[in-house]
Structures are given as C-alpha cells and as structure tokens.
C-alpha cells in the first residue's frame, strides 16, 4: 500500500509521527520549489514546531515547472517520511506539514489565490541560483524572467493582496545564493519597476525578505532508497527523503508578519546571517565542488569515496582550513576549526551516497561564490590557493566533457570558453563567461596548467 492519511494504521510503529491535528491547521506558508531539500529542511522544522505547540503553519507547495513532486505528494495527502542515515543507525519520521502541491503552469490561478489568502504570511522559495533570473552582472535578466518565472507569480499575488487590503508577505529564500534575501528584494524590485511600478512602494513598505543560511546534505532519492524506506516503514513512499542527522538553519530575524517558532526546534534567529552564510559557501560548498570535480576525474561516484582518497582529502582540508577560513569575518562564538572537522566527518558518512554528479551540476551558478570570492580575498592578501586552483583545473576538464554530458544553464558558452586558446581570459577576463574580482596571475595559471596535464 502507498502512504496516505487513510493507510497510516499500517505505518511502522517505530516511525516518529507528528503530534498535532493536521486537518485543523490553516495554511500559513506557501513554498515555491518544493523539492527534496525543502522537505528535508524547512518543512521538517515547521512540522516539529507544530508538534511542539505552534499552530496554523501548514505548507502548500508550488512547482514552477515539473509536475513530478505533485505526483509524489498529492496521492499521499502531502505526507512523506524523512529518514536520517549515519554510521550510528537509521531513524524515520513522518512529516505532516505539507498539505498539497500545485503545478503553476496548469494551476496558475490557484497558486496566486493561495499566495493571496490573508492567512498566508510567508512565501518561501527554494529555486536555486538560476531561478533568480540574473544576468551576468547580477541584475534582473528580463529575457529569463518571463511569465513562468517566480517573479511573475509573486507579482500577481502581491497585486491581489494589495487589492484585498491584506498585509504584505515575508519572502523567505531557503537556498545557497549568497545574500539570498537581499538579492531577492533587489531583483523583485527591479521586476516590479518594469512590470507594475505602482507596486514598488507597497512592496518595500509591506514586505520583508530575510536572508537565510540553510545547511543539510540531501542526496537525490533513488529507487533503491525508496525500496529501503518501504521495507522499513511498511508502506510505499514515493516522496521519501533520505538525509543526514545534521541540520542548520540561520535566519535573519526580519519578518513582515507572524512566523513559526522555528527557534524552538533548533533554528537560529540572528541579526546578521552573513558570517554563517560565508562559512557555508566557502567551506562546505567550496569543498563539495572540489570533491565533485576532482573526485569525478578520479572515477569516484560519491562524496564519501572522494573524501576517503588520501590524495584528495588533504586538498579539501587545505581548502577549508587554510584558504577559505582566513577570509571569513566570524560571528561571536563561531568556531571555524570545529566547523571544518564536523564537515569532514559529514562528508565521510557512507550511509548517504551523495552523488558527485549532483554537486557538479550548474557550476557556473556556484563557482563564483564558492571559489572565486575566496581566491579574490586571498589574492588581496598576497596568499596562494593551490587547492582551489586544482579544483578549477578539474572544473575546466569537466567543462570539456571529460566526466560525461555537461549539465549547466550556460553549457555552450562555458564549453567554448574551456576550449579557447586562453581559457583563463575566456572564463574569467573582463569579457569572460564568469567575470569576477579574481583574475589568474602567472603563478595561478601555472598551478592550473600543471593540474590539467
């Protein structure tokens, strides 16, 4: 049988269950981009907050493109299980926070109505870097922000809220984009200025876009994972999520209205997210990208395999401890030495099977904040970054198709740059594909060229 409200009597007794009346909760959050990461992170926090006594924070999901998640969750009444795997064992939890999923291309009016409901207070987003529709200079790219974009959907909903006299929304980014709340506010403002200037002042006055740092390793769920979950819980769960026990969520405490008491279940509400975000991007994500491109070149498929290679692990340690950590302005009490040690332990978790190809996707959207900002900071201080430079060499090899078909929104441009006579200029120069504050000096070029041989 398949997991659903009507089949819960058959759910395994050792599965942790939510402690609240699902049917009695109003929808307080609409989440756009309701993939596995949201289900392993924000929805999990919200479910536990409601189990701890919070109320009326049920989540409605919106998919901007594919109907796959709706097909997974809707027949299950929004229910799914989250399974934590580590060397210490396995634990599964039934998550009841999600009510339903709409697919925007075919249910646009319903999606707008959900966002416009007066009891919806938060529109959260996990849309990845490319979902922000940014041009190379970071500003809104009108060609990317069409009617199917998140900005078009939000504009229609905000217009409806203003017309009904409702309050604004908190737009809460839950992804890896640096300064995600500030970037969302800026790009949303640029979109409104082009498409509905009358909304700009109302948006700035009534809405808020807090920045967040989200951290949990969530591999793509495989058919083998689903089979293992079914055997464990006694029901088929097509929306099952498998993750690690570790989770961190740091949120800028700046909301336009009510919010769940996420801090009661471990989230951190702070005045400035930047130090935590920078540490995650440059240490965790930077190390992940290095493991992906170098590990794939060595024939590995998973993170734990790559970090277990005695020739790769020291590079990753150097990247985190010696290259990234010194560039981070720490928050009071933030221990980057302990953070690096915890990351290495998480990477080595053999129970996750986190695929390197999943991390390697969309490198053009990730490399600038994961590596190039660290390189620029070190360059300004006269320090070398041999670990990141070896990672760049592996990435250039990846762009040339050495690890299989390239998955990147700018793959044609990047592949051409990687094949150019002076690919440093083609990739990083003033007119390169990835312009940045860092441009390779002679020593940098020598390190990358040596690693490419």
Rosetta blueprint (number, residue, H / E / L):
1 X L
2 X E
3 X L
4 X L
5 X H
6 X H
7 X H
8 X H
9 X H
10 X H
11 X L
12 X L
13 X L
14 X L
15 X L
16 X E
17 X L
18 X L
19 X L
20 X L
21 X L
22 X H
23 X H
24 X H
25 X L
26 X L
27 X E
28 X E
29 X E
30 X E
31 X E
32 X E
33 X L
34 X L
35 X L
36 X H
37 X H
38 X H
39 X H
40 X H
41 X L
42 X H
43 X H
44 X H
45 X H
46 X H
47 X H
48 X H
49 X H
50 X H
51 X H
52 X L
53 X L
54 X L
55 X L
56 X L
57 X L
58 X E
59 X E
60 X E
61 X E
62 X E
63 X E
64 X L
65 X L
66 X L
67 X L
68 X H
69 X H
70 X H
71 X H
72 X H
73 X H
74 X H
75 X H
76 X H
77 X L
78 X L
79 X L
80 X E
81 X E
82 X E
83 X E
84 X E
85 X E
86 X E
87 X L
88 X L
89 X E
90 X E
91 X E
92 X E
93 X E
94 X E
95 X E
96 X L
97 X L
98 X E
99 X E
100 X E
101 X E
102 X E
103 X E
104 X L
105 X L
106 X L
107 X L
108 X H
109 X H
110 X H
111 X H
112 X H
113 X H
114 X H
115 X H
116 X H
117 X L
118 X L
119 X L
120 X L
121 X L
122 X E
123 X E
124 X E
125 X E
126 X L
127 X L
128 X L
129 X H
130 X H
131 X H
132 X H
133 X L
134 X E
135 X L
136 X L
137 X L
138 X L
139 X L
140 X E
141 X L
142 X L
143 X L
144 X L
145 X L
146 X L
147 X L
148 X L
149 X L
150 X H
151 X H
152 X H
153 X H
154 X H
155 X H
156 X H
157 X H
158 X H
159 X H
160 X H
161 X H
162 X H
163 X H
164 X H
165 X L
166 X L
167 X L
168 X L
169 X L
170 X E
171 X E
172 X E
173 X E
174 X L
175 X L
176 X L
177 X L
178 X L
179 X L
180 X H
181 X H
182 X H
183 X H
184 X H
185 X H
186 X H
187 X H
188 X H
189 X H
190 X H
191 X H
192 X H
193 X H
194 X H
195 X H
196 X L
197 X H
198 X H
199 X H
200 X H
201 X H
202 X H
203 X H
204 X H
205 X H
206 X H
207 X L
208 X E
209 X L
210 X L
211 X L
212 X E
213 X E
214 X E
215 X E
216 X L
217 X L
218 X L
219 X L
220 X L
221 X L
222 X L
223 X H
224 X H
225 X H
226 X H
227 X H
228 X H
229 X H
230 X H
231 X H
232 X H
233 X H
234 X L
235 X L
236 X E
237 X L
238 X L
239 X L
240 X L
241 X E
242 X E
243 X E
244 X L
245 X L
246 X L
247 X L
248 X E
249 X E
250 X E
251 X E
252 X E
253 X L
254 X L
255 X L
256 X L
257 X L
258 X L
259 X L
260 X L
261 X L
262 X H
263 X H
264 X H
265 X H
266 X L
267 X L
268 X E
269 X E
270 X E
271 X L
272 X L
273 X L
274 X H
275 X H
276 X H
277 X H
278 X H
279 X H
280 X H
281 X H
282 X H
283 X H
284 X H
285 X H
286 X H
287 X H
288 X H
289 X H
290 X H
291 X H
292 X H
293 X H
294 X H
295 X H
296 X H
297 X H
298 X L
299 X L
300 X L
301 X L
302 X E
303 X H
304 X H
305 X H
306 X H
307 X H
308 X L
309 X L
310 X L
311 X L
312 X L
313 X H
314 X H
315 X H
316 X H
317 X H
318 X H
319 X H
320 X H
321 X H
322 X H
323 X H
324 X H
325 X H
326 X H
327 X H
328 X L
329 X L
330 X L
331 X L
332 X L
333 X L
334 X L
335 X L
336 X H
337 X H
338 X H
339 X H
340 X H
341 X H
342 X H
343 X H
344 X H
345 X H
346 X H
347 X H
348 X L
349 X L
350 X L
351 X L
352 X L
353 X L
354 X L
355 X E
356 X H
357 X H
358 X H
359 X H
360 X H
361 X L
362 X L
363 X H
364 X H
365 X H
366 X H
367 X H
368 X H
369 X H
370 X H
371 X H
372 X H
373 X H
374 X H
375 X H
376 X H
377 X H
378 X H
379 X H
380 X H
381 X L
382 X L
383 X L
384 X L
385 X L
386 X H
387 X H
388 X H
389 X H
390 X H
391 X H
392 X H
393 X H
394 X H
395 X H
396 X H
397 X H
398 X H
399 X H
400 X L
401 X L
402 X L
403 X L
404 X L
405 X L
406 X L
407 X L
408 X L
409 X L
410 X L
411 X H
412 X H
413 X H
414 X H
415 X H
416 X H
417 X H
418 X H
419 X L
420 X L
421 X L
422 X L
423 X H
424 X H
425 X H
426 X H
427 X H
428 X H
429 X L
430 X L
431 X L
432 X L
433 X L
434 X L
435 X L
436 X L
437 X L
438 X L
439 X L
440 X L
441 X L
442 X H
443 X H
444 X H
445 X H
446 X H
447 X H
448 X H
449 X H
450 X H
451 X H
452 X H
453 X L
